[in-house]
Amino acid sequence: MANNNGKREQWGSKIGLILAMAGNAIGLGNFLRFPSQAVDNGGGAFMIPYFVSFILLGIPLLWVEWGLGRYGGERGHGTAPGVFDSIWKHPIARYMGILGVFLPLVVLVYYTYICSWTLAYSVASLTHKLPVADTLGSAVSAKEYLAPYASYLGAYKGDTGDALYYAPPVKAYVFFAITLILSMYILWKGVSGGIEKFCNIALPAIFVIGAVLLVRVVTLDSPTDPAMTTSKAFSFLWEPDFSGLLSGKVWLAAAGQVFFTLSLGMGAIITYASYMKKDDDIVASSVAAGSLNEFAEVIFGSTVAIMSAVIFFGFSGAKEAAGGTFQLGFISMPAIFTHMPAGEYFGCLWFFLLFLAGLTSVVALAQPAVAFLEDELGFKRHKAVITLGIFFLVSVILPAFIKDSLDELDFWVGTFALVFLALFEIVLFFWVFGPDKAWDEIHRGAKVRIPRVFYYIMKYVTPALLLVILVVWGYENLSTVMGKTSVGIWAARAYLIVLLIAHIVLVEIAWKRRRGKD
Amino acid sequence: MSAYGWIFLIGSWGMVTGLVAIGFYYAFCKKD
């Protein structure tokens, strides 16, 4: 990103870079997706494949994406089309690089909308607007107990029972507008003056709020079962089920979670890394940022959401309460907080934590588009941010108003394509650029050497694992997803195709412009 | 919770905390 004086921006400090990168990774997935994945896949035993995947996929891909970004940034490119082109002068490189702008932009469209829900729920919790159901003991099941909260979420989304459309209430527009304006303001202020300053405040706040909620949850008494101790509640998630280690499904779920939580294959890490200085350390800084994300996920994410669900609903009810991101985040957690002593304040804190985590990811997802407009099309920063804001206002119509479109967008860009782009990145860096050059590039400016075994892991093991994940996911999901049809699904597919074509045209314009300059 | 459960919990929490410490040590404290 060039600032308004035409010079490319840089991070102001090393801690600012690490916190911004951690903010990119820490999002709703840490606090909602991880707990439900862990519970569904064997509890404690899930953590073994999870950590193995973190070592074999997560950390190597962090080094690759940081390395690619810094390399491209030195050459004036902050997004994947330009970064890939600076490594391999072949049209395939820049066309594949389009995914590094396209994917975060599409994710941004629905992620920002969901992020605005968390702010709305935070305010609703504080102002006692969330429903208060009967006491748990009088309900037949967790499902019955949670019904008013499911209705509340349905009403917030504007689900009137129509098969095609949502009709969100005015408050949904208001909270979306606040979220959009805040994120655009942060981007407007630039990389160092906006994103870095915001993350320097938001990340410590996330960790303080996470610690407060953790202490509250481990000291909770169960309203229904006096025998439910903290130790017993911990066992729900951490008691190992070793049969899970032999299950391909568990290994895939663990690898997938590592992938999503670290924001790999998205293009956002490349863009953030492009604002590093020439000899800024990659080796340790990327581990610090990635580990902060793991800390938030494994310690706060697992404890706050799951333990409180177990304490309130017992083992059988918690399975239902934690079944899926939206179920856990926007139905079960509000129910828990409304029945906790001083729950309105803890609920407000919980949803505000989600909002901060979501907003740090929103600006990271938006930055590749801003950087592309600036670096490749010569836009000034403010013009680029306004352009993005207008695009955004038009695009959010799809997930906010048209049913089924959000899940369809998420399948294509939030799962499948990420692995595809990550595979291309590591092949490009370690096979086309060259393993020794890539290894040296990652080590430039580092105070510590990566153990040599990772050279072979990054060259052979990580690409092979990515290929396996891609093939198995494709085999398991493609026929099912392609078989689904509805107006919302086809609207989402049409949107993706039109947007992808628009990206291809923009890249062609950018490269023509560059040839004209040469 | 069984002993295995506690080992998993303490091991997992210890590992992520240790990784944060190692990352920050080499990023900020170690001299060239």
Interface residues (C-beta under 8 A of the other chain):
Chain A: K14 I15 I18 G44 M47 F51 S231 K232 F234 S235 W238 E239 P240 D281 V283 A284 S285 S286 V287 A288 A289 G290 S291 L292 E294 F295 V298 I299 K447 V448
Chain B: M1 S2 Y4 G5 W6 F8 L9 S12 W13 M15 V16 T17 L19 V20 I22 G23 F24 Y25 Y26 A27 F28 K30 K31 D32
